[in-house]
Amino acid sequence: MYNISTALFPRSTPAAIGRRRLFCESLCSISSSSWWNTNKTSGFRSPKLKPMASISTEAEEKQKPWLLVGLGNPGNRYSRTRHNVGFELVDFIAEAEGIAMSTVSFKSAFGKGFICDVPVMLAKPQTFMNASGESVGAIVSYYKIPLKQVLVMFDDMDLPFAKLRLLPKGGHGGHNGMRSIINHLKGSRDFPRLRIGIGRPPGKMDPASFVLRPFNKEEQQELDFTFQNGLEAIRILVQDNFDKSATFVNSAKPLQML
């Protein structure tokens, strides 16, 4: 879809992150039991919420983490551009849930933590966008994560700006990052994805140039509101189920309608 060279991995600006966690605190109940305590998952941090002894240790040990992947291109040049909304949403989630993204693993900026009482991994591939599958495929293989628990978040020009769409599976839609991921998952398309609308380029503007355009102040405000909806949708997804999350996403009102 887009052929863009990259260099270093960026952090989102403070304006795009730092939202409250009130929704999750009211939604979730946390167990204080120790679980899944192997070398592969020792990096998970304990939840900060008040513990409740309601889930058996055996059930927790069998629970696999969710992998939440945001697509983008590393480097300050690409920060806060349309092509990097996947990165920005991951940063938003990490800040809201108190998950440090300080580790570099599997060619990704990588973090482990909890959303509600559910273990999650956050990843921002530091490869070129077109090679995102190298990172995602390695994480999925190493941790043996079921594909139904791999959520990929990425920009989509076929959706209106700041519109979200959650799908249970599908093709790459011409997006080279998604194409790479499918290839590295042995051709499987059976993993959920959260598409983030960036709109179509105006006039005859080249799509590759359009996706590198930064957001103006009004667009960033609307995008921050969209990220909040995306965060709450992901909380519902990992805590409840896909259908409930998709219903929330599809019924969420855009900022201009509020």
Backbone torsions as a table, in degrees:
resi	resn	phi	psi	omega
1	MET	NA	-54.1	179.7
2	TYR	-128.2	134.5	177.7
3	ASN	-111.4	100.6	-172.6
4	ILE	-131.3	131.9	176.8
5	SER	-82.6	154.0	-176.6
6	THR	-137.4	170.4	179.5
7	ALA	-134.9	-80.9	-175.2
8	LEU	-110.2	164.9	-177.4
9	PHE	-94.9	132.6	-174.7
10	PRO	-97.8	164.7	166.6
11	ARG	-106.2	147.8	174.9
12	SER	-69.3	156.4	177.8
13	THR	-72.0	154.1	-179.8
14	PRO	-57.4	-27.3	-179.3
15	ALA	-64.3	-24.5	-176.5
16	ALA	-91.2	-3.3	-177.4
17	ILE	-133.7	-176.4	175.1
18	GLY	91.6	36.4	-178.1
19	ARG	-93.8	161.2	-175.3
20	ARG	-74.4	162.6	-176.4
21	ARG	-113.2	22.0	-174.1
22	LEU	-61.8	-38.6	-178.3
23	PHE	-59.0	-47.6	-176.6
24	CYS	-68.7	-36.4	-178.3
25	GLU	-63.4	-33.5	178.7
26	SER	-82.6	-22.5	-175.6
27	LEU	-85.2	-31.2	-164.3
28	CYS	-108.4	152.2	166.5
29	SER	-123.5	139.1	-170.1
30	ILE	-114.6	139.8	172.9
31	SER	-96.2	143.7	179.9
32	SER	-93.2	0.3	-178.1
33	SER	-66.0	149.1	176.1
34	SER	-88.0	131.2	-175.8
35	TRP	-144.7	164.7	176.2
36	TRP	47.0	42.4	-171.1
37	ASN	-90.1	67.6	177.4
38	THR	-112.4	173.5	179.0
39	ASN	-60.8	-31.1	-177.1
40	LYS	-71.7	-24.2	-174.0
41	THR	-123.4	15.5	-176.9
42	SER	-66.5	-12.9	-180.0
43	GLY	-80.9	-7.0	178.7
44	PHE	-66.3	135.5	177.8
45	ARG	-93.4	147.7	179.0
46	SER	-67.5	143.1	177.5
47	PRO	-62.2	149.4	-179.8
48	LYS	-88.6	-12.2	-176.2
49	LEU	-76.3	162.0	-175.9
50	LYS	-64.2	128.7	-176.1
51	PRO	-72.4	148.7	173.5
52	MET	-136.8	124.1	-177.2
53	ALA	-82.1	84.6	-176.8
54	SER	-129.7	-13.2	-177.3
55	ILE	-114.8	132.8	-177.8
56	SER	-69.4	148.7	179.0
57	THR	-61.6	-38.8	-179.4
58	GLU	-61.0	-44.1	179.9
59	ALA	-65.4	-39.2	-179.0
60	GLU	-66.4	-37.7	-178.3
61	GLU	-65.7	-26.4	179.8
62	LYS	-84.9	-10.0	-175.6
63	GLN	-75.2	127.0	177.0
64	LYS	-91.1	148.7	178.7
65	PRO	-75.5	157.7	168.0
66	TRP	-83.9	144.1	172.1
67	LEU	-108.5	117.5	-179.6
68	LEU	-109.9	112.6	-173.8
69	VAL	-113.0	129.6	171.9
70	GLY	-109.9	132.5	-178.6
71	LEU	-95.6	147.4	179.5
72	GLY	178.9	-174.7	175.7
73	ASN	-117.2	132.5	179.7
74	PRO	-74.8	154.9	179.3
75	GLY	116.4	142.3	-178.7
76	ASN	-59.4	-27.5	-179.9
77	ARG	-58.8	-30.5	-173.5
78	TYR	-102.4	-3.4	-178.5
79	SER	-63.3	136.2	177.0
80	ARG	64.2	26.8	174.0
81	THR	-104.4	167.0	-175.5
82	ARG	-61.8	-34.7	-177.3
83	HIS	-70.8	-13.0	-174.8
84	ASN	-110.3	19.2	-179.0
85	VAL	-65.3	-26.4	175.6
86	GLY	-64.1	-44.6	175.4
87	PHE	-58.6	-45.6	-175.4
88	GLU	-65.1	-36.5	178.8
89	LEU	-67.6	-38.8	175.7
90	VAL	-62.0	-43.2	177.4
91	ASP	-60.8	-40.3	179.1
92	PHE	-61.5	-46.3	179.2
93	ILE	-63.0	-45.6	-177.7
94	ALA	-60.1	-43.4	-179.8
95	GLU	-67.1	-44.6	-177.6
96	ALA	-64.7	-34.9	-175.6
97	GLU	-100.2	2.2	178.3
98	GLY	68.0	36.0	-179.3
99	ILE	-103.0	118.9	-179.4
100	ALA	-73.6	134.0	177.2
101	MET	-107.7	44.1	-171.5
102	SER	-93.9	-6.8	-177.8
103	THR	-93.8	142.8	172.1
104	VAL	-111.9	109.1	-179.0
105	SER	-142.0	148.5	176.3
106	PHE	53.8	38.7	-179.2
107	LYS	59.1	31.1	-179.4
108	SER	-136.2	152.7	158.9
109	ALA	-74.0	126.7	-161.6
110	PHE	-136.3	140.1	176.6
111	GLY	-147.7	151.9	177.9
112	LYS	-125.2	143.8	178.3
113	GLY	-176.5	-151.3	-178.4
114	PHE	-132.1	143.1	163.3
115	ILE	-116.2	116.1	-167.4
116	CYS	58.2	-128.7	179.1
117	ASP	-102.1	16.3	-174.2
118	VAL	-104.3	128.5	177.6
119	PRO	-70.6	137.8	179.5
120	VAL	-136.0	155.1	168.8
121	MET	-119.2	136.6	175.8
122	LEU	-111.1	136.8	-178.1
123	ALA	-141.3	137.5	171.6
124	LYS	-125.8	98.4	-178.2
125	PRO	-53.5	132.8	179.3
126	GLN	-97.8	10.4	173.7
127	THR	-78.2	179.1	165.2
128	PHE	-60.1	151.4	177.4
129	MET	-51.0	-43.1	-175.4
130	ASN	-68.7	-8.7	179.8
131	ALA	-117.1	22.3	-177.0
132	SER	-57.0	-30.6	-178.1
133	GLY	-64.3	-24.7	178.3
134	GLU	-60.1	-41.0	179.3
135	SER	-75.3	-51.1	-175.3
136	VAL	-63.2	-44.6	179.9
137	GLY	-60.1	-39.5	-179.4
138	ALA	-67.5	-41.1	179.7
139	ILE	-65.1	-46.8	-179.1
140	VAL	-59.9	-43.4	-178.5
141	SER	-67.2	-44.0	-175.4
142	TYR	-67.0	-44.0	-177.2
143	TYR	-93.2	-1.1	-179.9
144	LYS	52.3	49.9	-177.8
145	ILE	-82.4	128.8	175.6
146	PRO	-60.7	139.2	-176.3
147	LEU	-62.1	-26.8	178.3
148	LYS	-68.3	-10.0	177.7
149	GLN	-113.0	25.2	174.5
150	VAL	-114.9	106.7	179.8
151	LEU	-104.0	123.6	178.6
152	VAL	-109.1	130.3	-178.3
153	MET	-114.8	128.1	-174.2
154	PHE	-155.7	165.0	-179.1
155	ASP	-76.7	147.0	-179.2
156	ASP	-142.4	116.8	179.8
157	MET	-74.9	-15.0	-178.6
158	ASP	-84.8	-2.7	175.4
159	LEU	-108.7	146.3	175.3
160	PRO	-58.4	154.0	-177.5
161	PHE	-55.5	132.9	176.4
162	ALA	69.9	10.5	175.4
163	LYS	-87.5	138.6	177.1
164	LEU	-107.9	147.8	172.8
165	ARG	-143.6	123.2	-179.9
166	LEU	-103.9	125.1	-178.1
167	LEU	-124.9	146.4	-178.9
168	PRO	-77.0	-23.3	-179.5
169	LYS	-171.5	-179.0	178.7
170	GLY	150.8	-176.6	179.9
171	GLY	-87.0	-167.9	-178.1
172	HIS	-87.4	-15.9	177.8
173	GLY	60.6	24.2	-179.6
174	GLY	85.9	0.3	-179.7
175	HIS	-87.8	119.3	-173.8
176	ASN	-68.7	-27.9	175.1
177	GLY	-64.8	-45.1	177.4
178	MET	-67.6	-36.3	177.4
179	ARG	-59.4	-43.4	-180.0
180	SER	-64.9	-41.3	180.0
181	ILE	-63.3	-46.2	178.7
182	ILE	-58.9	-42.4	179.3
183	ASN	-61.3	-39.6	-177.5
184	HIS	-83.4	-7.8	171.5
185	LEU	-100.8	30.4	176.8
186	LYS	59.4	35.3	176.0
187	GLY	83.8	-1.2	-179.3
188	SER	-73.4	137.6	175.6
189	ARG	-112.0	9.3	-171.9
190	ASP	-89.9	58.2	174.4
191	PHE	-138.3	145.2	-177.2
192	PRO	-70.6	156.1	177.5
193	ARG	-145.1	144.3	176.8
194	LEU	-112.1	108.9	-179.5
195	ARG	-87.3	135.3	-178.5
196	ILE	-115.6	113.9	-174.9
197	GLY	-68.8	133.8	175.1
198	ILE	-120.2	-0.2	178.2
199	GLY	77.8	172.8	-179.5
200	ARG	-93.1	150.8	177.2
201	PRO	-65.3	143.2	-179.7
202	PRO	-72.5	146.8	176.1
203	GLY	55.1	-129.5	-178.9
204	LYS	-106.4	23.3	-179.2
205	MET	-61.5	138.2	177.5
206	ASP	-65.0	130.2	-179.5
207	PRO	-55.6	-36.7	-179.9
208	ALA	-64.8	-31.9	176.5
209	SER	-77.1	-37.4	-178.4
210	PHE	-62.1	-43.2	-176.2
211	VAL	-70.5	-13.6	177.6
212	LEU	-93.6	0.6	178.4
213	ARG	-73.5	134.4	175.9
214	PRO	-74.8	162.3	177.4
215	PHE	-83.2	144.4	171.7
216	ASN	-82.1	178.6	-174.5
217	LYS	-60.8	-43.9	-179.1
218	GLU	-66.8	-41.2	178.8
219	GLU	-64.2	-40.6	-179.7
220	GLN	-65.3	-37.2	177.3
221	GLN	-62.9	-44.4	179.5
222	GLU	-66.9	-37.3	-179.8
223	LEU	-67.2	-37.8	177.2
224	ASP	-61.3	-39.6	176.7
225	PHE	-64.2	-41.2	177.4
226	THR	-63.0	-40.2	178.2
227	PHE	-62.3	-37.7	177.4
228	GLN	-62.3	-42.5	175.4
229	ASN	-63.1	-40.1	178.3
230	GLY	-63.2	-41.3	178.0
231	LEU	-61.4	-46.3	-178.8
232	GLU	-67.3	-34.9	176.0
233	ALA	-62.9	-39.4	-179.9
234	ILE	-70.3	-37.1	175.0
235	ARG	-59.4	-43.3	178.2
236	ILE	-66.2	-40.6	-178.1
237	LEU	-60.1	-50.6	-175.2
238	VAL	-76.3	-28.9	-177.3
239	GLN	-86.7	-34.9	-175.8
240	ASP	-114.3	-92.4	-179.0
241	ASN	-162.9	170.4	-176.8
242	PHE	-63.5	-46.6	-175.0
243	ASP	-59.6	-42.2	179.6
244	LYS	-65.1	-39.9	178.5
245	SER	-66.5	-43.7	179.9
246	ALA	-62.5	-38.1	177.5
247	THR	-62.8	-41.5	177.5
248	PHE	-62.1	-46.9	-178.7
249	VAL	-60.9	-44.8	-175.7
250	ASN	-70.8	-22.8	-178.7
251	SER	-100.0	-6.4	-179.2
252	ALA	-66.1	134.2	-179.6
253	LYS	-86.4	140.8	175.6
254	PRO	-67.8	161.6	-176.2
255	LEU	-56.8	-40.9	-175.9
256	GLN	-68.1	-14.4	-179.6
257	MET	-92.0	-6.3	-176.8
258	LEU	-92.6	NA	NA
